[in-house]
Amino acid sequence: MKNGKIIFFGIAIALVFASCMTYPKVDFGYPQTGNSSNASIVIKDYETKGIIFVKSSETIDGNGNHTGSKITYEMLLREAQKLGADDVINIRIDVNEILEFDLLGTPRTIYNYTATALAIKYTAAIVSNSRNINFENNSNTLNNTNNAIAQDQIKKSSSFRQSANIKNNWLSLGATIGGGGIRYERMLNSNLSVGGHVYYQLAGVYGGDHADMGGFNGDLGFEAVARFYPIGKVLYIGTGLGLHRYGVHRYHEPSLWVGGGYYGGYYIYDEITGFGVTPELGVKIHFGKEGGFFIDCAYKNPLLFSDYGFHFNTVAQINFGWAF
């Protein structure tokens, strides 16, 4: 029993001493900028060593992939070290933005960064229990600048996707003079598109070599088309390249002379097939936001080159379509 009391009091005394012990307090919220919080940092006077310049580039494609880098604090310190400096102050970062498109119309944005800063070398020191305020300020300046740039990139990227044809495919059916057609258009960027057009027109203003061949009887066209939108996506100019077939009624001269004149003339049907170049001018009428339902009104002049020589025709069309 006596031994049991001794053990009990021993445990009680150990618990009392344990409750009086203190443990080191860990600051899990610091450091955030690469500094240290376990020692007194001195606030130093300094002398300037000169201005430094740092350049860097970053590319962001249409899928949000990044290559390259913004300007980092390490880049600035490496340049400052070349001047025998210890730190940098008065950091300023300028950004030059370039928007490009590849052949498939995929966008990418290139950001060219140029930073200037004043390199300094520390001299006399004053002991302080505060952290390195100068280092903190420089780091915060750089971080705030990069954060502002990143937010600007996000806004511009979102704006770009809305303005540069998030609806890239445009399909329409339409009517010509006595005929119709189908057109597909693929937007490469906000100003340029490529596509195809197949149509038939029964009547038109026909002319060219051998225009005396008689009445025009249709134009069947198969074209690859490129369009340029100089302002937005309303007015456009375009060029088509492809095959055309004109049907004409040619008057066959009579060979019988009767009573002072020829008799027996008649018309025969001929087909003229050749390579055509087709300039066009038109407008797109959007309902609501760009994309969705639209009307496409165009005027085009197929210029045909064939064994019969040069011919031309006029084609007026109105198409109704949907963007997707």
Secondary structure as a PSIPRED ss2 file (coil, helix, strand):
# PSIPRED VFORMAT (PSIPRED V4.0)

   1 M C   1.000  0.000  0.000
   2 K H   0.000  1.000  0.000
   3 N H   0.000  1.000  0.000
   4 G H   0.000  1.000  0.000
   5 K H   0.000  1.000  0.000
   6 I H   0.000  1.000  0.000
   7 I H   0.000  1.000  0.000
   8 F H   0.000  1.000  0.000
   9 F H   0.000  1.000  0.000
  10 G H   0.000  1.000  0.000
  11 I H   0.000  1.000  0.000
  12 A H   0.000  1.000  0.000
  13 I H   0.000  1.000  0.000
  14 A H   0.000  1.000  0.000
  15 L H   0.000  1.000  0.000
  16 V H   0.000  1.000  0.000
  17 F H   0.000  1.000  0.000
  18 A H   0.000  1.000  0.000
  19 S H   0.000  1.000  0.000
  20 C H   0.000  1.000  0.000
  21 M C   1.000  0.000  0.000
  22 T C   1.000  0.000  0.000
  23 Y C   1.000  0.000  0.000
  24 P C   1.000  0.000  0.000
  25 K C   1.000  0.000  0.000
  26 V C   1.000  0.000  0.000
  27 D C   1.000  0.000  0.000
  28 F C   1.000  0.000  0.000
  29 G C   1.000  0.000  0.000
  30 Y C   1.000  0.000  0.000
  31 P C   1.000  0.000  0.000
  32 Q C   1.000  0.000  0.000
  33 T C   1.000  0.000  0.000
  34 G C   1.000  0.000  0.000
  35 N C   1.000  0.000  0.000
  36 S C   1.000  0.000  0.000
  37 S C   1.000  0.000  0.000
  38 N C   1.000  0.000  0.000
  39 A C   1.000  0.000  0.000
  40 S C   1.000  0.000  0.000
  41 I C   1.000  0.000  0.000
  42 V C   1.000  0.000  0.000
  43 I E   0.000  0.000  1.000
  44 K E   0.000  0.000  1.000
  45 D E   0.000  0.000  1.000
  46 Y E   0.000  0.000  1.000
  47 E E   0.000  0.000  1.000
  48 T E   0.000  0.000  1.000
  49 K E   0.000  0.000  1.000
  50 G E   0.000  0.000  1.000
  51 I E   0.000  0.000  1.000
  52 I E   0.000  0.000  1.000
  53 F E   0.000  0.000  1.000
  54 V E   0.000  0.000  1.000
  55 K E   0.000  0.000  1.000
  56 S E   0.000  0.000  1.000
  57 S E   0.000  0.000  1.000
  58 E E   0.000  0.000  1.000
  59 T E   0.000  0.000  1.000
  60 I E   0.000  0.000  1.000
  61 D E   0.000  0.000  1.000
  62 G C   1.000  0.000  0.000
  63 N C   1.000  0.000  0.000
  64 G C   1.000  0.000  0.000
  65 N C   1.000  0.000  0.000
  66 H E   0.000  0.000  1.000
  67 T E   0.000  0.000  1.000
  68 G E   0.000  0.000  1.000
  69 S C   1.000  0.000  0.000
  70 K C   1.000  0.000  0.000
  71 I C   1.000  0.000  0.000
  72 T C   1.000  0.000  0.000
  73 Y H   0.000  1.000  0.000
  74 E H   0.000  1.000  0.000
  75 M H   0.000  1.000  0.000
  76 L H   0.000  1.000  0.000
  77 L H   0.000  1.000  0.000
  78 R H   0.000  1.000  0.000
  79 E H   0.000  1.000  0.000
  80 A H   0.000  1.000  0.000
  81 Q H   0.000  1.000  0.000
  82 K H   0.000  1.000  0.000
  83 L C   1.000  0.000  0.000
  84 G C   1.000  0.000  0.000
  85 A C   1.000  0.000  0.000
  86 D C   1.000  0.000  0.000
  87 D E   0.000  0.000  1.000
  88 V E   0.000  0.000  1.000
  89 I E   0.000  0.000  1.000
  90 N E   0.000  0.000  1.000
  91 I E   0.000  0.000  1.000
  92 R E   0.000  0.000  1.000
  93 I E   0.000  0.000  1.000
  94 D E   0.000  0.000  1.000
  95 V E   0.000  0.000  1.000
  96 N E   0.000  0.000  1.000
  97 E E   0.000  0.000  1.000
  98 I E   0.000  0.000  1.000
  99 L E   0.000  0.000  1.000
 100 E E   0.000  0.000  1.000
 101 F E   0.000  0.000  1.000
 102 D C   1.000  0.000  0.000
 103 L C   1.000  0.000  0.000
 104 L C   1.000  0.000  0.000
 105 G C   1.000  0.000  0.000
 106 T C   1.000  0.000  0.000
 107 P E   0.000  0.000  1.000
 108 R E   0.000  0.000  1.000
 109 T E   0.000  0.000  1.000
 110 I E   0.000  0.000  1.000
 111 Y E   0.000  0.000  1.000
 112 N E   0.000  0.000  1.000
 113 Y E   0.000  0.000  1.000
 114 T E   0.000  0.000  1.000
 115 A E   0.000  0.000  1.000
 116 T E   0.000  0.000  1.000
 117 A E   0.000  0.000  1.000
 118 L E   0.000  0.000  1.000
 119 A E   0.000  0.000  1.000
 120 I E   0.000  0.000  1.000
 121 K E   0.000  0.000  1.000
 122 Y E   0.000  0.000  1.000
 123 T E   0.000  0.000  1.000
 124 A E   0.000  0.000  1.000
 125 A E   0.000  0.000  1.000
 126 I E   0.000  0.000  1.000
 127 V C   1.000  0.000  0.000
 128 S C   1.000  0.000  0.000
 129 N C   1.000  0.000  0.000
 130 S C   1.000  0.000  0.000
 131 R C   1.000  0.000  0.000
 132 N C   1.000  0.000  0.000
 133 I H   0.000  1.000  0.000
 134 N H   0.000  1.000  0.000
 135 F H   0.000  1.000  0.000
 136 E H   0.000  1.000  0.000
 137 N H   0.000  1.000  0.000
 138 N H   0.000  1.000  0.000
 139 S H   0.000  1.000  0.000
 140 N H   0.000  1.000  0.000
 141 T H   0.000  1.000  0.000
 142 L H   0.000  1.000  0.000
 143 N H   0.000  1.000  0.000
 144 N H   0.000  1.000  0.000
 145 T H   0.000  1.000  0.000
 146 N H   0.000  1.000  0.000
 147 N H   0.000  1.000  0.000
 148 A H   0.000  1.000  0.000
 149 I H   0.000  1.000  0.000
 150 A H   0.000  1.000  0.000
 151 Q H   0.000  1.000  0.000
 152 D H   0.000  1.000  0.000
 153 Q H   0.000  1.000  0.000
 154 I H   0.000  1.000  0.000
 155 K H   0.000  1.000  0.000
 156 K H   0.000  1.000  0.000
 157 S H   0.000  1.000  0.000
 158 S H   0.000  1.000  0.000
 159 S H   0.000  1.000  0.000
 160 F H   0.000  1.000  0.000
 161 R H   0.000  1.000  0.000
 162 Q H   0.000  1.000  0.000
 163 S H   0.000  1.000  0.000
 164 A C   1.000  0.000  0.000
 165 N C   1.000  0.000  0.000
 166 I C   1.000  0.000  0.000
 167 K C   1.000  0.000  0.000
 168 N C   1.000  0.000  0.000
 169 N E   0.000  0.000  1.000
 170 W E   0.000  0.000  1.000
 171 L E   0.000  0.000  1.000
 172 S E   0.000  0.000  1.000
 173 L E   0.000  0.000  1.000
 174 G E   0.000  0.000  1.000
 175 A E   0.000  0.000  1.000
 176 T E   0.000  0.000  1.000
 177 I C   1.000  0.000  0.000
 178 G C   1.000  0.000  0.000
 179 G E   0.000  0.000  1.000
 180 G E   0.000  0.000  1.000
 181 G E   0.000  0.000  1.000
 182 I E   0.000  0.000  1.000
 183 R E   0.000  0.000  1.000
 184 Y E   0.000  0.000  1.000
 185 E E   0.000  0.000  1.000
 186 R E   0.000  0.000  1.000
 187 M E   0.000  0.000  1.000
 188 L C   1.000  0.000  0.000
 189 N C   1.000  0.000  0.000
 190 S C   1.000  0.000  0.000
 191 N C   1.000  0.000  0.000
 192 L E   0.000  0.000  1.000
 193 S E   0.000  0.000  1.000
 194 V E   0.000  0.000  1.000
 195 G E   0.000  0.000  1.000
 196 G E   0.000  0.000  1.000
 197 H E   0.000  0.000  1.000
 198 V E   0.000  0.000  1.000
 199 Y E   0.000  0.000  1.000
 200 Y E   0.000  0.000  1.000
 201 Q E   0.000  0.000  1.000
 202 L C   1.000  0.000  0.000
 203 A C   1.000  0.000  0.000
 204 G C   1.000  0.000  0.000
 205 V C   1.000  0.000  0.000
 206 Y C   1.000  0.000  0.000
 207 G E   0.000  0.000  1.000
 208 G E   0.000  0.000  1.000
 209 D C   1.000  0.000  0.000
 210 H C   1.000  0.000  0.000
 211 A H   0.000  1.000  0.000
 212 D H   0.000  1.000  0.000
 213 M H   0.000  1.000  0.000
 214 G C   1.000  0.000  0.000
 215 G C   1.000  0.000  0.000
 216 F E   0.000  0.000  1.000
 217 N E   0.000  0.000  1.000
 218 G E   0.000  0.000  1.000
 219 D E   0.000  0.000  1.000
 220 L E   0.000  0.000  1.000
 221 G E   0.000  0.000  1.000
 222 F E   0.000  0.000  1.000
 223 E E   0.000  0.000  1.000
 224 A E   0.000  0.000  1.000
 225 V E   0.000  0.000  1.000
 226 A E   0.000  0.000  1.000
 227 R E   0.000  0.000  1.000
 228 F E   0.000  0.000  1.000
 229 Y E   0.000  0.000  1.000
 230 P E   0.000  0.000  1.000
 231 I E   0.000  0.000  1.000
 232 G C   1.000  0.000  0.000
 233 K C   1.000  0.000  0.000
 234 V C   1.000  0.000  0.000
 235 L E   0.000  0.000  1.000
 236 Y E   0.000  0.000  1.000
 237 I E   0.000  0.000  1.000
 238 G E   0.000  0.000  1.000
 239 T E   0.000  0.000  1.000
 240 G E   0.000  0.000  1.000
 241 L E   0.000  0.000  1.000
 242 G E   0.000  0.000  1.000
 243 L E   0.000  0.000  1.000
 244 H E   0.000  0.000  1.000
 245 R E   0.000  0.000  1.000
 246 Y E   0.000  0.000  1.000
 247 G E   0.000  0.000  1.000
 248 V E   0.000  0.000  1.000
 249 H E   0.000  0.000  1.000
 250 R E   0.000  0.000  1.000
 251 Y E   0.000  0.000  1.000
 252 H E   0.000  0.000  1.000
 253 E C   1.000  0.000  0.000
 254 P C   1.000  0.000  0.000
 255 S C   1.000  0.000  0.000
 256 L E   0.000  0.000  1.000
 257 W E   0.000  0.000  1.000
 258 V E   0.000  0.000  1.000
 259 G C   1.000  0.000  0.000
 260 G C   1.000  0.000  0.000
 261 G E   0.000  0.000  1.000
 262 Y E   0.000  0.000  1.000
 263 Y E   0.000  0.000  1.000
 264 G C   1.000  0.000  0.000
 265 G C   1.000  0.000  0.000
 266 Y E   0.000  0.000  1.000
 267 Y E   0.000  0.000  1.000
 268 I E   0.000  0.000  1.000
 269 Y E   0.000  0.000  1.000
 270 D E   0.000  0.000  1.000
 271 E E   0.000  0.000  1.000
 272 I E   0.000  0.000  1.000
 273 T E   0.000  0.000  1.000
 274 G E   0.000  0.000  1.000
 275 F E   0.000  0.000  1.000
 276 G E   0.000  0.000  1.000
 277 V E   0.000  0.000  1.000
 278 T E   0.000  0.000  1.000
 279 P E   0.000  0.000  1.000
 280 E E   0.000  0.000  1.000
 281 L E   0.000  0.000  1.000
 282 G E   0.000  0.000  1.000
 283 V E   0.000  0.000  1.000
 284 K E   0.000  0.000  1.000
 285 I E   0.000  0.000  1.000
 286 H E   0.000  0.000  1.000
 287 F C   1.000  0.000  0.000
 288 G C   1.000  0.000  0.000
 289 K C   1.000  0.000  0.000
 290 E C   1.000  0.000  0.000
 291 G C   1.000  0.000  0.000
 292 G C   1.000  0.000  0.000
 293 F E   0.000  0.000  1.000
 294 F E   0.000  0.000  1.000
 295 I E   0.000  0.000  1.000
 296 D E   0.000  0.000  1.000
 297 C E   0.000  0.000  1.000
 298 A E   0.000  0.000  1.000
 299 Y E   0.000  0.000  1.000
 300 K E   0.000  0.000  1.000
 301 N C   1.000  0.000  0.000
 302 P C   1.000  0.000  0.000
 303 L E   0.000  0.000  1.000
 304 L E   0.000  0.000  1.000
 305 F E   0.000  0.000  1.000
 306 S E   0.000  0.000  1.000
 307 D C   1.000  0.000  0.000
 308 Y C   1.000  0.000  0.000
 309 G E   0.000  0.000  1.000
 310 F E   0.000  0.000  1.000
 311 H E   0.000  0.000  1.000
 312 F E   0.000  0.000  1.000
 313 N C   1.000  0.000  0.000
 314 T C   1.000  0.000  0.000
 315 V E   0.000  0.000  1.000
 316 A E   0.000  0.000  1.000
 317 Q E   0.000  0.000  1.000
 318 I E   0.000  0.000  1.000
 319 N E   0.000  0.000  1.000
 320 F E   0.000  0.000  1.000
 321 G E   0.000  0.000  1.000
 322 W E   0.000  0.000  1.000
 323 A E   0.000  0.000  1.000
 324 F C   1.000  0.000  0.000
